[in-house]
Amino acid sequence: MLKHTTKIYYDLLPDYSVSVLVYGSTEWDVFRSMNHLCAWADAEVTQYELVDITNTTAQQRMNLGVFDGCQY
């Protein structure tokens, strides 16, 4: 049985908070720190992959597939 891995894209902000987009979601969320993000992900997501998109351009984010799962 294959387990689905959920991609969690994150952007580390200057104040060390973390802007987050979970693949398939249309809304960004903010966590106070990477520790808070990891604690949330461990509790809420069975299997996940953190993808760092800090300091990437919009084009690079598109190339990484950040917006592929967005259903507008």
mmCIF file of the N, C-alpha and C atoms, coordinates in Angstrom:
data_MODEL
# 
_entry.id   MODEL 
# 
loop_
_atom_site.group_PDB 
_atom_site.id 
_atom_site.type_symbol 
_atom_site.label_atom_id 
_atom_site.label_alt_id 
_atom_site.label_comp_id 
_atom_site.label_asym_id 
_atom_site.label_entity_id 
_atom_site.label_seq_id 
_atom_site.pdbx_PDB_ins_code 
_atom_site.Cartn_x 
_atom_site.Cartn_y 
_atom_site.Cartn_z 
_atom_site.occupancy 
_atom_site.B_iso_or_equiv 
_atom_site.pdbx_formal_charge 
_atom_site.auth_seq_id 
_atom_site.auth_comp_id 
_atom_site.auth_asym_id 
_atom_site.auth_atom_id 
_atom_site.pdbx_PDB_model_num 
ATOM 1   N N  . MET A 1 1  ? 0.841   -1.188 0.000   1.00 0.00 ? 1  MET A N  1 
ATOM 2   C CA . MET A 1 1  ? 0.000   0.000  0.000   1.00 0.00 ? 1  MET A CA 1 
ATOM 3   C C  . MET A 1 1  ? 0.885   1.251  0.000   1.00 0.00 ? 1  MET A C  1 
ATOM 4   N N  . LEU A 1 2  ? 0.673   2.095  -0.980  1.00 0.00 ? 2  LEU A N  1 
ATOM 5   C CA . LEU A 1 2  ? 1.445   3.331  -1.077  1.00 0.00 ? 2  LEU A CA 1 
ATOM 6   C C  . LEU A 1 2  ? 0.812   4.410  -0.214  1.00 0.00 ? 2  LEU A C  1 
ATOM 7   N N  . LYS A 1 3  ? 1.657   5.135  0.485   1.00 0.00 ? 3  LYS A N  1 
ATOM 8   C CA . LYS A 1 3  ? 1.177   6.257  1.287   1.00 0.00 ? 3  LYS A CA 1 
ATOM 9   C C  . LYS A 1 3  ? 1.394   7.535  0.500   1.00 0.00 ? 3  LYS A C  1 
ATOM 10  N N  . HIS A 1 4  ? 0.414   8.406  0.552   1.00 0.00 ? 4  HIS A N  1 
ATOM 11  C CA . HIS A 1 4  ? 0.500   9.695  -0.130  1.00 0.00 ? 4  HIS A CA 1 
ATOM 12  C C  . HIS A 1 4  ? 1.330   10.656 0.716   1.00 0.00 ? 4  HIS A C  1 
ATOM 13  N N  . THR A 1 5  ? 2.308   11.286 0.084   1.00 0.00 ? 5  THR A N  1 
ATOM 14  C CA . THR A 1 5  ? 3.122   12.291 0.764   1.00 0.00 ? 5  THR A CA 1 
ATOM 15  C C  . THR A 1 5  ? 2.585   13.670 0.415   1.00 0.00 ? 5  THR A C  1 
ATOM 16  N N  . THR A 1 6  ? 2.248   14.440 1.421   1.00 0.00 ? 6  THR A N  1 
ATOM 17  C CA . THR A 1 6  ? 1.747   15.796 1.237   1.00 0.00 ? 6  THR A CA 1 
ATOM 18  C C  . THR A 1 6  ? 2.921   16.759 1.226   1.00 0.00 ? 6  THR A C  1 
ATOM 19  N N  . LYS A 1 7  ? 2.998   17.576 0.184   1.00 0.00 ? 7  LYS A N  1 
ATOM 20  C CA . LYS A 1 7  ? 4.048   18.593 0.132   1.00 0.00 ? 7  LYS A CA 1 
ATOM 21  C C  . LYS A 1 7  ? 3.587   19.830 0.893   1.00 0.00 ? 7  LYS A C  1 
ATOM 22  N N  . ILE A 1 8  ? 4.470   20.314 1.744   1.00 0.00 ? 8  ILE A N  1 
ATOM 23  C CA . ILE A 1 8  ? 4.218   21.538 2.502   1.00 0.00 ? 8  ILE A CA 1 
ATOM 24  C C  . ILE A 1 8  ? 5.309   22.525 2.111   1.00 0.00 ? 8  ILE A C  1 
ATOM 25  N N  . TYR A 1 9  ? 4.907   23.553 1.372   1.00 0.00 ? 9  TYR A N  1 
ATOM 26  C CA . TYR A 1 9  ? 5.846   24.575 0.919   1.00 0.00 ? 9  TYR A CA 1 
ATOM 27  C C  . TYR A 1 9  ? 5.943   25.647 1.989   1.00 0.00 ? 9  TYR A C  1 
ATOM 28  N N  . TYR A 1 10 ? 7.166   26.040 2.315   1.00 0.00 ? 10 TYR A N  1 
ATOM 29  C CA . TYR A 1 10 ? 7.326   27.057 3.356   1.00 0.00 ? 10 TYR A CA 1 
ATOM 30  C C  . TYR A 1 10 ? 8.335   28.121 2.945   1.00 0.00 ? 10 TYR A C  1 
ATOM 31  N N  . ASP A 1 11 ? 8.066   29.325 3.428   1.00 0.00 ? 11 ASP A N  1 
ATOM 32  C CA . ASP A 1 11 ? 8.904   30.496 3.172   1.00 0.00 ? 11 ASP A CA 1 
ATOM 33  C C  . ASP A 1 11 ? 9.265   31.084 4.536   1.00 0.00 ? 11 ASP A C  1 
ATOM 34  N N  . LEU A 1 12 ? 10.537  30.985 4.905   1.00 0.00 ? 12 LEU A N  1 
ATOM 35  C CA . LEU A 1 12 ? 10.999  31.519 6.185   1.00 0.00 ? 12 LEU A CA 1 
ATOM 36  C C  . LEU A 1 12 ? 11.086  33.039 6.078   1.00 0.00 ? 12 LEU A C  1 
ATOM 37  N N  . LEU A 1 13 ? 10.383  33.738 6.944   1.00 0.00 ? 13 LEU A N  1 
ATOM 38  C CA . LEU A 1 13 ? 10.314  35.197 6.911   1.00 0.00 ? 13 LEU A CA 1 
ATOM 39  C C  . LEU A 1 13 ? 11.390  35.806 7.805   1.00 0.00 ? 13 LEU A C  1 
ATOM 40  N N  . PRO A 1 14 ? 11.699  37.103 7.609   1.00 0.00 ? 14 PRO A N  1 
ATOM 41  C CA . PRO A 1 14 ? 12.776  37.748 8.372   1.00 0.00 ? 14 PRO A CA 1 
ATOM 42  C C  . PRO A 1 14 ? 12.624  37.668 9.893   1.00 0.00 ? 14 PRO A C  1 
ATOM 43  N N  . ASP A 1 15 ? 11.393  37.618 10.386  1.00 0.00 ? 15 ASP A N  1 
ATOM 44  C CA . ASP A 1 15 ? 11.182  37.528 11.841  1.00 0.00 ? 15 ASP A CA 1 
ATOM 45  C C  . ASP A 1 15 ? 11.153  36.071 12.328  1.00 0.00 ? 15 ASP A C  1 
ATOM 46  N N  . TYR A 1 16 ? 11.546  35.145 11.447  1.00 0.00 ? 16 TYR A N  1 
ATOM 47  C CA . TYR A 1 16 ? 11.603  33.700 11.716  1.00 0.00 ? 16 TYR A CA 1 
ATOM 48  C C  . TYR A 1 16 ? 10.236  33.037 11.793  1.00 0.00 ? 16 TYR A C  1 
ATOM 49  N N  . SER A 1 17 ? 9.187   33.785 11.474  1.00 0.00 ? 17 SER A N  1 
ATOM 50  C CA . SER A 1 17 ? 7.901   33.118 11.302  1.00 0.00 ? 17 SER A CA 1 
ATOM 51  C C  . SER A 1 17 ? 7.950   32.419 9.938   1.00 0.00 ? 17 SER A C  1 
ATOM 52  N N  . VAL A 1 18 ? 6.970   31.567 9.680   1.00 0.00 ? 18 VAL A N  1 
ATOM 53  C CA . VAL A 1 18 ? 7.006   30.746 8.479   1.00 0.00 ? 18 VAL A CA 1 
ATOM 54  C C  . VAL A 1 18 ? 5.672   30.851 7.754   1.00 0.00 ? 18 VAL A C  1 
ATOM 55  N N  . SER A 1 19 ? 5.722   31.269 6.494   1.00 0.00 ? 19 SER A N  1 
ATOM 56  C CA . SER A 1 19 ? 4.550   31.302 5.642   1.00 0.00 ? 19 SER A CA 1 
ATOM 57  C C  . SER A 1 19 ? 4.450   29.939 4.959   1.00 0.00 ? 19 SER A C  1 
ATOM 58  N N  . VAL A 1 20 ? 3.250   29.349 4.967   1.00 0.00 ? 20 VAL A N  1 
ATOM 59  C CA . VAL A 1 20 ? 3.096   27.952 4.557   1.00 0.00 ? 20 VAL A CA 1 
ATOM 60  C C  . VAL A 1 20 ? 1.936   27.786 3.583   1.00 0.00 ? 20 VAL A C  1 
ATOM 61  N N  . LEU A 1 21 ? 2.164   26.973 2.552   1.00 0.00 ? 21 LEU A N  1 
ATOM 62  C CA . LEU A 1 21 ? 1.095   26.556 1.648   1.00 0.00 ? 21 LEU A CA 1 
ATOM 63  C C  . LEU A 1 21 ? 1.153   25.042 1.551   1.00 0.00 ? 21 LEU A C  1 
ATOM 64  N N  . VAL A 1 22 ? 0.066   24.399 1.937   1.00 0.00 ? 22 VAL A N  1 
ATOM 65  C CA . VAL A 1 22 ? -0.027  22.942 1.825   1.00 0.00 ? 22 VAL A CA 1 
ATOM 66  C C  . VAL A 1 22 ? -0.543  22.629 0.427   1.00 0.00 ? 22 VAL A C  1 
ATOM 67  N N  . TYR A 1 23 ? 0.112   21.686 -0.253  1.00 0.00 ? 23 TYR A N  1 
ATOM 68  C CA . TYR A 1 23 ? -0.296  21.317 -1.606  1.00 0.00 ? 23 TYR A CA 1 
ATOM 69  C C  . TYR A 1 23 ? -1.780  20.973 -1.625  1.00 0.00 ? 23 TYR A C  1 
ATOM 70  N N  . GLY A 1 24 ? -2.507  21.568 -2.563  1.00 0.00 ? 24 GLY A N  1 
ATOM 71  C CA . GLY A 1 24 ? -3.939  21.349 -2.680  1.00 0.00 ? 24 GLY A CA 1 
ATOM 72  C C  . GLY A 1 24 ? -4.775  22.433 -2.033  1.00 0.00 ? 24 GLY A C  1 
ATOM 73  N N  . SER A 1 25 ? -4.136  23.291 -1.258  1.00 0.00 ? 25 SER A N  1 
ATOM 74  C CA . SER A 1 25 ? -4.837  24.380 -0.584  1.00 0.00 ? 25 SER A CA 1 
ATOM 75  C C  . SER A 1 25 ? -4.716  25.662 -1.408  1.00 0.00 ? 25 SER A C  1 
ATOM 76  N N  . THR A 1 26 ? -5.643  26.567 -1.216  1.00 0.00 ? 26 THR A N  1 
ATOM 77  C CA . THR A 1 26 ? -5.577  27.860 -1.897  1.00 0.00 ? 26 THR A CA 1 
ATOM 78  C C  . THR A 1 26 ? -5.186  28.980 -0.946  1.00 0.00 ? 26 THR A C  1 
ATOM 79  N N  . GLU A 1 27 ? -5.050  28.658 0.335   1.00 0.00 ? 27 GLU A N  1 
ATOM 80  C CA . GLU A 1 27 ? -4.758  29.693 1.322   1.00 0.00 ? 27 GLU A CA 1 
ATOM 81  C C  . GLU A 1 27 ? -3.436  29.443 2.032   1.00 0.00 ? 27 GLU A C  1 
ATOM 82  N N  . TRP A 1 28 ? -2.664  30.505 2.154   1.00 0.00 ? 28 TRP A N  1 
ATOM 83  C CA . TRP A 1 28 ? -1.414  30.457 2.909   1.00 0.00 ? 28 TRP A CA 1 
ATOM 84  C C  . TRP A 1 28 ? -1.739  30.577 4.386   1.00 0.00 ? 28 TRP A C  1 
ATOM 85  N N  . ASP A 1 29 ? -0.893  30.006 5.207   1.00 0.00 ? 29 ASP A N  1 
ATOM 86  C CA . ASP A 1 29 ? -1.025  30.115 6.657   1.00 0.00 ? 29 ASP A CA 1 
ATOM 87  C C  . ASP A 1 29 ? 0.319   30.577 7.204   1.00 0.00 ? 29 ASP A C  1 
ATOM 88  N N  . VAL A 1 30 ? 0.343   31.051 8.432   1.00 0.00 ? 30 VAL A N  1 
ATOM 89  C CA . VAL A 1 30 ? 1.590   31.515 9.041   1.00 0.00 ? 30 VAL A CA 1 
ATOM 90  C C  . VAL A 1 30 ? 1.758   30.833 10.395  1.00 0.00 ? 30 VAL A C  1 
ATOM 91  N N  . PHE A 1 31 ? 2.957   30.333 10.635  1.00 0.00 ? 31 PHE A N  1 
ATOM 92  C CA . PHE A 1 31 ? 3.319   29.761 11.926  1.00 0.00 ? 31 PHE A CA 1 
ATOM 93  C C  . PHE A 1 31 ? 4.382   30.646 12.551  1.00 0.00 ? 31 PHE A C  1 
ATOM 94  N N  . ARG A 1 32 ? 4.432   30.663 13.866  1.00 0.00 ? 32 ARG A N  1 
ATOM 95  C CA . ARG A 1 32 ? 5.385   31.532 14.567  1.00 0.00 ? 32 ARG A CA 1 
ATOM 96  C C  . ARG A 1 32 ? 6.830   31.109 14.365  1.00 0.00 ? 32 ARG A C  1 
ATOM 97  N N  . SER A 1 33 ? 7.050   29.836 14.061  1.00 0.00 ? 33 SER A N  1 
ATOM 98  C CA . SER A 1 33 ? 8.419   29.337 13.895  1.00 0.00 ? 33 SER A CA 1 
ATOM 99  C C  . SER A 1 33 ? 8.388   28.008 13.144  1.00 0.00 ? 33 SER A C  1 
ATOM 100 N N  . MET A 1 34 ? 9.566   27.543 12.724  1.00 0.00 ? 34 MET A N  1 
ATOM 101 C CA . MET A 1 34 ? 9.677   26.227 12.094  1.00 0.00 ? 34 MET A CA 1 
ATOM 102 C C  . MET A 1 34 ? 9.269   25.141 13.081  1.00 0.00 ? 34 MET A C  1 
ATOM 103 N N  . ASN A 1 35 ? 9.601   25.321 14.354  1.00 0.00 ? 35 ASN A N  1 
ATOM 104 C CA . ASN A 1 35 ? 9.209   24.328 15.360  1.00 0.00 ? 35 ASN A CA 1 
ATOM 105 C C  . ASN A 1 35 ? 7.693   24.181 15.428  1.00 0.00 ? 35 ASN A C  1 
ATOM 106 N N  . HIS A 1 36 ? 6.975   25.306 15.353  1.00 0.00 ? 36 HIS A N  1 
ATOM 107 C CA . HIS A 1 36 ? 5.516   25.252 15.374  1.00 0.00 ? 36 HIS A CA 1 
ATOM 108 C C  . HIS A 1 36 ? 4.986   24.567 14.117  1.00 0.00 ? 36 HIS A C  1 
ATOM 109 N N  . LEU A 1 37 ? 5.590   24.864 12.972  1.00 0.00 ? 37 LEU A N  1 
ATOM 110 C CA . LEU A 1 37 ? 5.181   24.208 11.727  1.00 0.00 ? 37 LEU A CA 1 
ATOM 111 C C  . LEU A 1 37 ? 5.392   22.701 11.828  1.00 0.00 ? 37 LEU A C  1 
ATOM 112 N N  . CYS A 1 38 ? 6.561   22.287 12.266  1.00 0.00 ? 38 CYS A N  1 
ATOM 113 C CA . CYS A 1 38 ? 6.867   20.853 12.366  1.00 0.00 ? 38 CYS A CA 1 
ATOM 114 C C  . CYS A 1 38 ? 5.950   20.148 13.359  1.00 0.00 ? 38 CYS A C  1 
ATOM 115 N N  . ALA A 1 39 ? 5.661   20.794 14.476  1.00 0.00 ? 39 ALA A N  1 
ATOM 116 C CA . ALA A 1 39 ? 4.755   20.201 15.467  1.00 0.00 ? 39 ALA A CA 1 
ATOM 117 C C  . ALA A 1 39 ? 3.358   20.034 14.876  1.00 0.00 ? 39 ALA A C  1 
ATOM 118 N N  . TRP A 1 40 ? 2.884   21.045 14.162  1.00 0.00 ? 40 TRP A N  1 
ATOM 119 C CA . TRP A 1 40 ? 1.570   20.957 13.513  1.00 0.00 ? 40 TRP A CA 1 
ATOM 120 C C  . TRP A 1 40 ? 1.558   19.837 12.481  1.00 0.00 ? 40 TRP A C  1 
ATOM 121 N N  . ALA A 1 41 ? 2.584   19.799 11.623  1.00 0.00 ? 41 ALA A N  1 
ATOM 122 C CA . ALA A 1 41 ? 2.643   18.789 10.566  1.00 0.00 ? 41 ALA A CA 1 
ATOM 123 C C  . ALA A 1 41 ? 2.699   17.380 11.158  1.00 0.00 ? 41 ALA A C  1 
ATOM 124 N N  . ASP A 1 42 ? 3.492   17.188 12.197  1.00 0.00 ? 42 ASP A N  1 
ATOM 125 C CA . ASP A 1 42 ? 3.585   15.873 12.842  1.00 0.00 ? 42 ASP A CA 1 
ATOM 126 C C  . ASP A 1 42 ? 2.230   15.417 13.390  1.00 0.00 ? 42 ASP A C  1 
ATOM 127 N N  . ALA A 1 43 ? 1.457   16.370 13.908  1.00 0.00 ? 43 ALA A N  1 
ATOM 128 C CA . ALA A 1 43 ? 0.165   16.043 14.510  1.00 0.00 ? 43 ALA A CA 1 
ATOM 129 C C  . ALA A 1 43 ? -0.955  15.881 13.483  1.00 0.00 ? 43 ALA A C  1 
ATOM 130 N N  . GLU A 1 44 ? -0.873  16.605 12.359  1.00 0.00 ? 44 GLU A N  1 
ATOM 131 C CA . GLU A 1 44 ? -2.002  16.679 11.432  1.00 0.00 ? 44 GLU A CA 1 
ATOM 132 C C  . GLU A 1 44 ? -1.817  15.955 10.103  1.00 0.00 ? 44 GLU A C  1 
ATOM 133 N N  . VAL A 1 45 ? -0.585  15.678 9.713   1.00 0.00 ? 45 VAL A N  1 
ATOM 134 C CA . VAL A 1 45 ? -0.326  15.107 8.388   1.00 0.00 ? 45 VAL A CA 1 
ATOM 135 C C  . VAL A 1 45 ? 0.408   13.779 8.563   1.00 0.00 ? 45 VAL A C  1 
ATOM 136 N N  . THR A 1 46 ? -0.143  12.725 7.992   1.00 0.00 ? 46 THR A N  1 
ATOM 137 C CA . THR A 1 46 ? 0.436   11.393 8.156   1.00 0.00 ? 46 THR A CA 1 
ATOM 138 C C  . THR A 1 46 ? 1.850   11.307 7.606   1.00 0.00 ? 46 THR A C  1 
ATOM 139 N N  . GLN A 1 47 ? 2.016   11.737 6.371   1.00 0.00 ? 47 GLN A N  1 
ATOM 140 C CA . GLN A 1 47 ? 3.332   11.698 5.729   1.00 0.00 ? 47 GLN A CA 1 
ATOM 141 C C  . GLN A 1 47 ? 3.483   12.987 4.934   1.00 0.00 ? 47 GLN A C  1 
ATOM 142 N N  . TYR A 1 48 ? 4.579   13.709 5.171   1.00 0.00 ? 48 TYR A N  1 
ATOM 143 C CA . TYR A 1 48 ? 4.751   14.991 4.505   1.00 0.00 ? 48 TYR A CA 1 
ATOM 144 C C  . TYR A 1 48 ? 6.201   15.225 4.114   1.00 0.00 ? 48 TYR A C  1 
ATOM 145 N N  . GLU A 1 49 ? 6.345   16.162 3.177   1.00 0.00 ? 49 GLU A N  1 
ATOM 146 C CA . GLU A 1 49 ? 7.668   16.611 2.732   1.00 0.00 ? 49 GLU A CA 1 
ATOM 147 C C  . GLU A 1 49 ? 7.682   18.127 2.837   1.00 0.00 ? 49 GLU A C  1 
ATOM 148 N N  . LEU A 1 50 ? 8.644   18.673 3.568   1.00 0.00 ? 50 LEU A N  1 
ATOM 149 C CA . LEU A 1 50 ? 8.795   20.123 3.648   1.00 0.00 ? 50 LEU A CA 1 
ATOM 150 C C  . LEU A 1 50 ? 9.636   20.584 2.469   1.00 0.00 ? 50 LEU A C  1 
ATOM 151 N N  . VAL A 1 51 ? 9.126   21.582 1.742   1.00 0.00 ? 51 VAL A N  1 
ATOM 152 C CA . VAL A 1 51 ? 9.829   22.118 0.581   1.00 0.00 ? 51 VAL A CA 1 
ATOM 153 C C  . VAL A 1 51 ? 10.124  23.590 0.845   1.00 0.00 ? 51 VAL A C  1 
ATOM 154 N N  . ASP A 1 52 ? 11.390  23.932 0.931   1.00 0.00 ? 52 ASP A N  1 
ATOM 155 C CA . ASP A 1 52 ? 11.822  25.305 1.218   1.00 0.00 ? 52 ASP A CA 1 
ATOM 156 C C  . ASP A 1 52 ? 11.733  26.150 -0.047  1.00 0.00 ? 52 ASP A C  1 
ATOM 157 N N  . ILE A 1 53 ? 10.909  27.194 -0.006  1.00 0.00 ? 53 ILE A N  1 
ATOM 158 C CA . ILE A 1 53 ? 10.797  28.110 -1.145  1.00 0.00 ? 53 ILE A CA 1 
ATOM 159 C C  . ILE A 1 53 ? 11.250  29.519 -0.758  1.00 0.00 ? 53 ILE A C  1 
ATOM 160 N N  . THR A 1 54 ? 12.001  29.609 0.323   1.00 0.00 ? 54 THR A N  1 
ATOM 161 C CA . THR A 1 54 ? 12.527  30.892 0.775   1.00 0.00 ? 54 THR A CA 1 
ATOM 162 C C  . THR A 1 54 ? 13.435  31.468 -0.304  1.00 0.00 ? 54 THR A C  1 
ATOM 163 N N  . ASN A 1 55 ? 13.307  32.755 -0.561  1.00 0.00 ? 55 ASN A N  1 
ATOM 164 C CA . ASN A 1 55 ? 14.131  33.468 -1.545  1.00 0.00 ? 55 ASN A CA 1 
ATOM 165 C C  . ASN A 1 55 ? 14.012  32.915 -2.959  1.00 0.00 ? 55 ASN A C  1 
ATOM 166 N N  . THR A 1 56 ? 12.829  32.444 -3.321  1.00 0.00 ? 56 THR A N  1 
ATOM 167 C CA . THR A 1 56 ? 12.603  32.006 -4.694  1.00 0.00 ? 56 THR A CA 1 
ATOM 168 C C  . THR A 1 56 ? 11.673  32.995 -5.384  1.00 0.00 ? 56 THR A C  1 
ATOM 169 N N  . THR A 1 57 ? 11.807  33.090 -6.689  1.00 0.00 ? 57 THR A N  1 
ATOM 170 C CA . THR A 1 57 ? 10.947  33.970 -7.478  1.00 0.00 ? 57 THR A CA 1 
ATOM 171 C C  . THR A 1 57 ? 9.626   33.268 -7.763  1.00 0.00 ? 57 THR A C  1 
ATOM 172 N N  . ALA A 1 58 ? 8.660   34.025 -8.252  1.00 0.00 ? 58 ALA A N  1 
ATOM 173 C CA . ALA A 1 58 ? 7.372   33.437 -8.628  1.00 0.00 ? 58 ALA A CA 1 
ATOM 174 C C  . ALA A 1 58 ? 7.570   32.367 -9.696  1.00 0.00 ? 58 ALA A C  1 
ATOM 175 N N  . GLN A 1 59 ? 8.449   32.621 -10.659 1.00 0.00 ? 59 GLN A N  1 
ATOM 176 C CA . GLN A 1 59 ? 8.701   31.643 -11.718 1.00 0.00 ? 59 GLN A CA 1 
ATOM 177 C C  . GLN A 1 59 ? 9.316   30.366 -11.148 1.00 0.00 ? 59 GLN A C  1 
ATOM 178 N N  . GLN A 1 60 ? 10.258  30.509 -10.237 1.00 0.00 ? 60 GLN A N  1 
ATOM 179 C CA . GLN A 1 60 ? 10.867  29.331 -9.610  1.00 0.00 ? 60 GLN A CA 1 
ATOM 180 C C  . GLN A 1 60 ? 9.822   28.537 -8.824  1.00 0.00 ? 60 GLN A C  1 
ATOM 181 N N  . ARG A 1 61 ? 8.920   29.241 -8.178  1.00 0.00 ? 61 ARG A N  1 
ATOM 182 C CA . ARG A 1 61 ? 7.862   28.565 -7.424  1.00 0.00 ? 61 ARG A CA 1 
ATOM 183 C C  . ARG A 1 61 ? 6.930   27.810 -8.367  1.00 0.00 ? 61 ARG A C  1 
ATOM 184 N N  . MET A 1 62 ? 6.628   28.407 -9.508  1.00 0.00 ? 62 MET A N  1 
ATOM 185 C CA . MET A 1 62 ? 5.810   27.708 -10.499 1.00 0.00 ? 62 MET A CA 1 
ATOM 186 C C  . MET A 1 62 ? 6.534   26.463 -10.998 1.00 0.00 ? 62 MET A C  1 
ATOM 187 N N  . ASN A 1 63 ? 7.841   26.589 -11.255 1.00 0.00 ? 63 ASN A N  1 
ATOM 188 C CA . ASN A 1 63 ? 8.632   25.448 -11.719 1.00 0.00 ? 63 ASN A CA 1 
ATOM 189 C C  . ASN A 1 63 ? 8.675   24.329 -10.681 1.00 0.00 ? 63 ASN A C  1 
ATOM 190 N N  . LEU A 1 64 ? 8.650   24.687 -9.404  1.00 0.00 ? 64 LEU A N  1 
ATOM 191 C CA . LEU A 1 64 ? 8.656   23.702 -8.321  1.00 0.00 ? 64 LEU A CA 1 
ATOM 192 C C  . LEU A 1 64 ? 7.282   23.053 -8.114  1.00 0.00 ? 64 LEU A C  1 
ATOM 193 N N  . GLY A 1 65 ? 6.254   23.603 -8.765  1.00 0.00 ? 65 GLY A N  1 
ATOM 194 C CA . GLY A 1 65 ? 4.912   23.049 -8.645  1.00 0.00 ? 65 GLY A CA 1 
ATOM 195 C C  . GLY A 1 65 ? 4.134   23.543 -7.445  1.00 0.00 ? 65 GLY A C  1 
ATOM 196 N N  . VAL A 1 66 ? 4.572   24.655 -6.866  1.00 0.00 ? 66 VAL A N  1 
ATOM 197 C CA . VAL A 1 66 ? 3.920   25.177 -5.663  1.00 0.00 ? 66 VAL A CA 1 
ATOM 198 C C  . VAL A 1 66 ? 2.425   25.401 -5.888  1.00 0.00 ? 66 VAL A C  1 
ATOM 199 N N  . PHE A 1 67 ? 2.056   25.907 -7.053  1.00 0.00 ? 67 PHE A N  1 
ATOM 200 C CA . PHE A 1 67 ? 0.664   26.280 -7.298  1.00 0.00 ? 67 PHE A CA 1 
ATOM 201 C C  . PHE A 1 67 ? -0.122  25.220 -8.069  1.00 0.00 ? 67 PHE A C  1 
ATOM 202 N N  . ASP A 1 68 ? 0.508   24.087 -8.377  1.00 0.00 ? 68 ASP A N  1 
ATOM 203 C CA . ASP A 1 68 ? -0.158  23.049 -9.171  1.00 0.00 ? 68 ASP A CA 1 
ATOM 204 C C  . ASP A 1 68 ? -1.412  22.501 -8.506  1.00 0.00 ? 68 ASP A C  1 
ATOM 205 N N  . GLY A 1 69 ? -1.401  22.400 -7.202  1.00 0.00 ? 69 GLY A N  1 
ATOM 206 C CA . GLY A 1 69 ? -2.532  21.808 -6.496  1.00 0.00 ? 69 GLY A CA 1 
ATOM 207 C C  . GLY A 1 69 ? -3.619  22.786 -6.120  1.00 0.00 ? 69 GLY A C  1 
ATOM 208 N N  . CYS A 1 70 ? -3.437  24.070 -6.447  1.00 0.00 ? 70 CYS A N  1 
ATOM 209 C CA . CYS A 1 70 ? -4.421  25.092 -6.079  1.00 0.00 ? 70 CYS A CA 1 
ATOM 210 C C  . CYS A 1 70 ? -5.664  24.963 -6.945  1.00 0.00 ? 70 CYS A C  1 
ATOM 211 N N  . GLN A 1 71 ? -6.805  24.903 -6.317  1.00 0.00 ? 71 GLN A N  1 
ATOM 212 C CA . GLN A 1 71 ? -8.086  24.823 -7.016  1.00 0.00 ? 71 GLN A CA 1 
ATOM 213 C C  . GLN A 1 71 ? -8.839  26.129 -6.804  1.00 0.00 ? 71 GLN A C  1 
ATOM 214 N N  . TYR A 1 72 ? -8.708  27.040 -7.748  1.00 0.00 ? 72 TYR A N  1 
ATOM 215 C CA . TYR A 1 72 ? -9.380  28.339 -7.611  1.00 0.00 ? 72 TYR A CA 1 
ATOM 216 C C  . TYR A 1 72 ? -10.748 28.311 -8.225  1.00 0.00 ? 72 TYR A C  1 
# 
